[in-house]
Amino acid sequence: MAIYRLLQNSAFGPDQIKVMTDAYEATLNTLRLVDRSDPVTLLIAKKIIEIAQTNERDPSRLAKRTLEELGIRT
C-alpha cells in the first residue's frame, strides 16, 4: 500500500502513523478504491501525510480535508 511505503522511513511516531493509516483507509473506502496499486492511492497517501504535518490528529477530519484539498466531492 502506498501509505505504508511512504511511512517506512518517516519520523512519525506510532500514534501519528495510526491516525494517517486510518484516514488513508477511510478515504479509499469513501472513494471505493479497492486496487491499492492504483496510482490515485499514492496521491491520496501523499496528501494525507502533507496534511498530517500540520498536526491534524483526527482521522475523520484528516480524511475529509484530504478529499477537499484534492477537489473530490463525495
N, C-alpha and C positions, 0 to 999 in steps of 0.2 A: 504494500500500500504506500502511496505517495507520502503521506504524512510521517509514517514511521521511518522511511528512508531519510527524510529531511531532518528528523529529530535525533537520529542516531548519535551524532557528534555535537549536539547542541549544549548550551549552558543552562537549559531549563531544568528545573527540579522535577521530581516525580509528580507532585501535585499539579504543577503547571502543564506537564505533558498529559495528564489525565483529562484536564479541562479541554485542552486542544483536541485530543483524540475523540472525546465525547462530542465536541462541537463539529468535528470533521464527519463523524458517523451520522450525526443528526442532519447535517447539511446534505450529505449524499442521500440519505433516506428521503428527505424532503424533495429532492430532485429526482428521486427514483433511479439513481445511478447505481447499478449493480456490478458493472465491469470496472473493477478497481484499477485496471490498466488504462482506462480511458484517459487521454491527456487532460481532460477537464478536471479530473480529480487532483492532478498536480497543481493546477491553477488555484483550485479551492484550498488545498493544503498550504500553499504559499501565502494566500490571503489570510488564512486563519493565523498563521504564525506571525505575519505582519501586524495584525490587529492585536494579538496576544501580547506583543511587545509594548503595547500602550497600557499594559496592566489590567486588561479586561480579564476577569476571572470567573465569569459566569458562562457556562457552555451554551445556554439558550440565547443569551444576548450576543455571544460571540458568533454563533451560527446565523442569527438574524442579521447582524451587522455585516457578516461576510456576504450574504446574499444581496443586501442593499448596496454594498460597495462594488459588487460585481455587476450591478444593474439587473439583477434577476428578480422578477416578480413571481410570487407563488400564489 
